[in-house]
Amino acid sequence: MNRDDTIERIREALGKRLLDFERKTSSRIFLEVAPDTVPDVSRLMFEEIEARLQTASGVDTRDAIEILYHWALDRLDCVVTVRTRLDRHNPEIESITPVCVAAEWVEREMWELLGIRFRNHPDLRHLLLDDDWPAGKFPLRRDYEEG
């Protein structure tokens, strides 16, 4: 299956759950989905499309906490980024570690640096910050103040 066929397969599988689609280049695709669909989308990407989770990244925008899951389709020389937006006052989402264990550490990073709660994560504990880091202080949040 070629790149275009695979992208169309993803679009069809997501159907109405696909909130936005953007093809930045022939090898860079961006999808947006609601937070509650991320585990299903991850299962599609990992198990059916056989994509590799390169990484995931989180960012505090003015309106939401965004998570970007970057999936590599190595055999097709393509990266598909799946974006979801969380309520910045209550950023919570289901962990994708049951689908793709490679997400474990990056979810831990986003938990401690951005305050994203990953439900059903197998080991949410500090990875980068000291264990005595003050609760509720997230250094990558826009409203973070030292001290």
C-alpha positions as CSV (number, residue, x, y, z in Angstrom):
1,M,0.0,0.0,0.0
2,N,1.4,3.4,-0.9
3,R,1.4,6.6,1.2
4,D,-1.8,8.1,-0.3
5,D,-3.7,4.8,0.1
6,T,-2.6,4.5,3.7
7,I,-3.5,8.1,4.5
8,E,-6.9,7.6,2.9
9,R,-7.3,4.3,5.0
10,I,-6.7,6.3,8.2
11,R,-9.2,9.0,7.2
12,E,-11.8,6.4,6.4
13,A,-11.2,4.5,9.6
14,L,-11.6,7.7,11.7
15,G,-14.6,9.0,9.8
16,K,-16.5,11.6,11.8
17,R,-14.0,11.3,14.7
18,L,-11.5,13.2,12.5
19,L,-12.0,16.8,13.5
20,D,-9.3,18.3,11.1
21,F,-6.9,17.1,8.5
22,E,-4.0,18.9,7.0
23,R,-1.3,17.7,4.6
24,K,1.6,20.0,5.2
25,T,3.8,18.1,2.6
26,S,3.5,14.8,0.9
27,S,5.2,13.2,3.9
28,R,3.9,15.3,6.8
29,I,0.2,14.8,7.8
30,F,-1.6,16.4,10.7
31,L,-4.9,15.0,12.1
32,E,-6.9,16.4,15.0
33,V,-9.2,14.2,17.2
34,A,-11.1,14.6,20.4
35,P,-9.3,13.4,23.5
36,D,-11.6,10.5,24.1
37,T,-10.7,9.0,20.7
38,V,-6.9,9.0,21.2
39,P,-6.7,5.4,22.5
40,D,-8.6,4.1,19.5
41,V,-6.6,6.3,17.1
42,S,-3.4,5.0,18.7
43,R,-4.6,1.4,18.3
44,L,-5.3,2.1,14.6
45,M,-1.9,3.7,14.0
46,F,0.1,1.1,16.0
47,E,-1.7,-2.1,15.4
48,E,-3.3,-1.7,12.0
49,I,-1.2,0.8,10.2
50,E,1.9,-0.5,11.9
51,A,3.3,3.0,12.6
52,R,6.0,3.6,15.1
53,L,5.4,6.1,17.9
54,Q,8.4,8.5,17.4
55,T,7.5,10.7,20.4
56,A,4.7,12.7,21.8
57,S,4.9,16.3,22.9
58,G,2.7,18.6,24.9
59,V,2.3,22.3,24.8
60,D,0.4,24.9,26.9
61,T,-1.4,27.2,24.4
62,R,-3.4,30.1,25.5
63,D,-6.6,28.1,25.1
64,A,-5.8,24.4,25.8
65,I,-3.1,21.9,26.6
66,E,-2.3,20.2,23.3
67,I,-0.8,16.8,22.9
68,L,0.9,15.9,19.6
69,Y,1.5,12.2,19.0
70,H,4.0,11.7,16.2
71,W,3.6,8.4,14.3
72,A,6.3,7.3,11.8
73,L,5.3,5.3,8.8
74,D,8.9,4.3,8.1
75,R,8.2,2.1,5.1
76,L,6.3,5.0,3.5
77,D,8.7,7.8,4.6
78,C,5.9,9.7,6.3
79,V,5.0,11.1,9.7
80,V,1.4,11.4,10.9
81,T,0.9,13.7,13.8
82,V,-2.3,13.2,15.8
83,R,-3.2,16.3,17.8
84,T,-5.7,16.6,20.6
85,R,-6.6,19.5,22.9
86,L,-7.3,19.2,26.6
87,D,-9.1,21.6,28.9
88,R,-6.2,23.6,30.3
89,H,-7.8,23.7,33.7
90,N,-8.3,20.0,33.9
91,P,-6.0,18.3,31.5
92,E,-6.8,14.7,31.6
93,I,-6.7,11.9,29.1
94,E,-6.5,8.1,28.9
95,S,-3.0,6.8,28.7
96,I,-2.0,5.1,25.4
97,T,0.6,2.8,27.2
98,P,-1.8,-0.2,27.1
99,V,-1.7,0.2,23.3
100,C,1.9,1.3,22.9
101,V,4.3,0.8,25.8
102,A,6.8,3.2,24.2
103,A,4.5,6.1,25.4
104,E,5.2,5.4,29.1
105,W,8.1,7.8,29.7
106,V,6.9,10.6,27.5
107,E,3.6,10.6,29.3
108,R,5.4,10.7,32.6
109,E,7.3,13.8,31.3
110,M,4.1,15.5,30.2
111,W,2.5,14.7,33.5
112,E,5.2,16.3,35.6
113,L,6.1,19.2,33.3
114,L,2.6,20.2,32.1
115,G,0.3,18.6,34.7
116,I,-1.5,16.3,32.2
117,R,-3.2,13.4,34.1
118,F,-2.9,10.2,32.1
119,R,-5.7,7.8,33.4
120,N,-4.6,4.2,33.7
121,H,-0.9,4.9,33.2
122,P,1.1,2.1,34.8
123,D,3.7,4.2,36.6
124,L,3.1,7.9,37.0
125,R,6.0,9.1,39.1
126,H,8.7,11.7,38.7
127,L,11.1,11.1,35.9
128,L,12.8,14.5,35.4
129,L,11.9,16.5,38.5
130,D,12.9,15.8,42.1
131,D,10.5,13.6,44.1
132,D,9.9,16.5,46.5
133,W,8.9,18.9,43.6
134,P,5.9,21.0,44.8
135,A,2.6,19.5,43.9
136,G,0.6,21.6,41.4
137,K,3.7,23.4,40.0
138,F,4.3,22.6,36.3
139,P,7.4,24.2,34.8
140,L,6.2,24.1,31.2
141,R,2.9,25.8,31.9
142,R,2.5,29.4,30.8
143,D,1.4,30.4,34.3
144,Y,4.4,28.8,36.1
145,E,6.2,31.0,38.5
146,E,9.4,30.0,40.3
147,G,9.5,30.2,44.0
